[in-house]
Amino acid sequence: MWQRQAGLGNSPRTVLEEIKRIHSHDVILPTTTHGELRLRCITQPDPLQAMLLERLGLELPKRPPSLISLSSKM
């Protein structure tokens, strides 16, 4: 099994429990031109999660690009 080869044991549940503790949130700020600025914030993994991500060959983005929406709000 791929988990055992990566040194992660046999239980997919433990891997999923650690991964689900990494959160992503959008912070939406209104602009003066009636649009909004959307910033994505991702929690930094703790040392155990960082090791798990490394063994899985995954890397979290440093900061995804910001999105600016120019929707009118009347």
C-alpha angles and dihedrals in degrees: 000000000000092000093059091048089053091049094249100123127237104291119091088191093070091051092049092047090056095043094050090060089069106092135196122199134180118224110201118200123186117234129215090248093063093258130106138238114219118201121187114216121194123192117241113247118246117238094271092049091046090054091047092050090048092051090048090050092240128137126193116226115257093223124338116224118279119246123219117199120194098198115151117236113198 
